[in-house]
């Protein structure tokens, strides 16, 4: 059975189901392919913010890092990558009258509907979906070592 996790982000109740194995592996490969060239400056930025463990990092700090990462990515690749990342995510959002509606984020129109004016919530939701799918990517402190290695080094005083 695939892992399902839930979180509340703002007034959204977010549920993400882990992608099946091969879909998850393909998505992981796409993330690494497209973000690889941009990852070093983002990890350095996280290190400056004091992040040593991505799996337990503050969502606000991670959202800012994702925003920086998206700024560095090819815009033509961004929409398909976000859509695939959120393909197994639903949100329950209140409408204008306060009635809760469940929305499946499996297509760009629904993502636009939910996040059109909620950029920070969208970044937090993407981070949550990544965390659900790839939390085991850097086990046993490996991420802490990677982030520390990317931290800017102090230059010797003259």
C-alpha positions, -999 to 999 in steps of 0.1 A, spaced: 0 0 0 13 34 -9 20 59 18 -6 88 23 2 119 43 -19 149 52 -11 184 62 -29 218 66 -13 246 46 -31 279 52 -68 271 48 -60 241 25 -62 205 37 -36 188 16 -34 150 10 -6 134 -10 -3 98 -19 32 85 -27 36 78 -64 39 41 -74 75 30 -77 83 35 -114 63 67 -116 82 80 -86 116 69 -100 109 87 -133 98 118 -114 129 117 -92 151 114 -124 133 145 -139 138 165 -108 175 156 -107 179 163 -144 162 197 -144 173 210 -110 208 196 -110 225 227 -125 205 249 -101 208 229 -70 242 241 -58 232 277 -52 199 267 -36 217 243 -12 241 271 -3 211 293 3 195 267 26 228 263 45 229 300 51 194 297 65 206 270 89 189 241 73 207 208 79 179 183 72 155 188 43 130 162 56 124 183 88 131 218 74 107 247 81 82 248 52 86 286 48 123 283 43 118 254 19 91 274 0 116 302 -5 143 278 -17 118 262 -41 109 297 -54 146 304 -60 150 270 -77 120 276 -100 135 310 -109 166 293 -121 148 265 -141 137 265 -178 101 278 -178 91 252 -204 100 224 -181 85 239 -149 48 233 -156 51 196 -165 74 190 -135 50 206 -111 20 188 -126 37 154 -123 48 162 -87 13 171 -77 -4 144 -97 -12 123 -65 -22 153 -44 -57 166 -35 -67 197 -15 -98 205 3 -104 243 0 -133 264 11 -153 283 -16 -166 318 -12 -194 306 10 -171 285 32 -182 252 17 -153 227 15 -146 213 -19 -121 186 -27 -99 193 -58 -76 168 -75 -44 185 -85 -38 161 -114 -40 187 -142 -28 223 -148 -63 238 -148 -70 226 -112 -36 236 -100 -42 271 -115 -77 272 -99 -63 264 -64 -30 283 -65 -36 312 -89 -33 337 -61 -15 315 -35 21 313 -45 35 306 -11 8 279 -4 17 264 -38 54 262 -30 46 246 4 23 221 -12 49 212 -38 75 208 -11 51 186 9 45 164 -22 83 161 -27 88 152 10 61 125 8 76 110 -23 113 114 -17 119 116 21 142 86 19 164 101 -8 191 112 16 190 89 46 212 88 77 224 124 78 236 124 42 216 156 34 231 174 64 266 166 52 256 178 17 241 210 29 271 217 51 295 210 22 276 236 2 277 263 29 298 293 20 332 292 35 345 321 54 375 337 38 406 342 60 410 377 76 437 398 62 
